[in-house]
Amino acid sequence: MHRFGGFPYVPAELEAKIYSSWDPERRGWQPKDKNTRTERRAEKRSTRIRSRLRKRRNAGSAAEKRRRRKRDRKTDARSRRNDAQHR
C-alpha cells in the first residue's frame, strides 16, 4: 500500500515494471531479485553500526586523540616496514 501515495490498486503493467528491471543482455524486462530490499537494509544497518563504532573509537580528550594519532602513525610505519621486508 505504501507505493503511489497509498494508492491501493496498482495496474499490472506498472507492477511488472516495479518488480522487474530492463536487462539489455537478455533483451527485455527481467524480474528483480526479491531480496534487494532486505540486502539494502542490512547494508544500511552495517554502515550504522560501523559509524557508531567509529564515533566511539574517535571519542576522547585532545590529549587522548594526540596519543592515538601517534600510536596509529607508529603502527602504520611498522606495517609498511613489514610489507617492504616481505616484498
MODELLER restraints for C-alpha pairs under 7 A, 6 or more apart:
rsr = mdl.restraints
at = mdl.atoms
rsr.add(forms.Gaussian(group=physical.xy_distance, feature=features.Distance(at['CA:1:A'], at['CA:7:A']), mean=6.37, stdev=0.5))
rsr.add(forms.Gaussian(group=physical.xy_distance, feature=features.Distance(at['CA:1:A'], at['CA:8:A']), mean=5.39, stdev=0.5))
rsr.add(forms.Gaussian(group=physical.xy_distance, feature=features.Distance(at['CA:19:A'], at['CA:31:A']), mean=5.92, stdev=0.5))
rsr.add(forms.Gaussian(group=physical.xy_distance, feature=features.Distance(at['CA:19:A'], at['CA:32:A']), mean=5.54, stdev=0.5))
rsr.add(forms.Gaussian(group=physical.xy_distance, feature=features.Distance(at['CA:20:A'], at['CA:29:A']), mean=5.92, stdev=0.5))
rsr.add(forms.Gaussian(group=physical.xy_distance, feature=features.Distance(at['CA:20:A'], at['CA:30:A']), mean=5.23, stdev=0.5))
rsr.add(forms.Gaussian(group=physical.xy_distance, feature=features.Distance(at['CA:20:A'], at['CA:31:A']), mean=3.94, stdev=0.5))
rsr.add(forms.Gaussian(group=physical.xy_distance, feature=features.Distance(at['CA:20:A'], at['CA:32:A']), mean=4.58, stdev=0.5))
rsr.add(forms.Gaussian(group=physical.xy_distance, feature=features.Distance(at['CA:21:A'], at['CA:29:A']), mean=5.39, stdev=0.5))
rsr.add(forms.Gaussian(group=physical.xy_distance, feature=features.Distance(at['CA:21:A'], at['CA:30:A']), mean=5.54, stdev=0.5))
rsr.add(forms.Gaussian(group=physical.xy_distance, feature=features.Distance(at['CA:21:A'], at['CA:31:A']), mean=6.33, stdev=0.5))
rsr.add(forms.Gaussian(group=physical.xy_distance, feature=features.Distance(at['CA:21:A'], at['CA:32:A']), mean=6.07, stdev=0.5))
rsr.add(forms.Gaussian(group=physical.xy_distance, feature=features.Distance(at['CA:22:A'], at['CA:28:A']), mean=5.59, stdev=0.5))
rsr.add(forms.Gaussian(group=physical.xy_distance, feature=features.Distance(at['CA:22:A'], at['CA:29:A']), mean=4.48, stdev=0.5))
rsr.add(forms.Gaussian(group=physical.xy_distance, feature=features.Distance(at['CA:22:A'], at['CA:30:A']), mean=6.25, stdev=0.5))
rsr.add(forms.Gaussian(group=physical.xy_distance, feature=features.Distance(at['CA:23:A'], at['CA:29:A']), mean=5.89, stdev=0.5))
rsr.add(forms.Gaussian(group=physical.xy_distance, feature=features.Distance(at['CA:23:A'], at['CA:30:A']), mean=6.19, stdev=0.5))
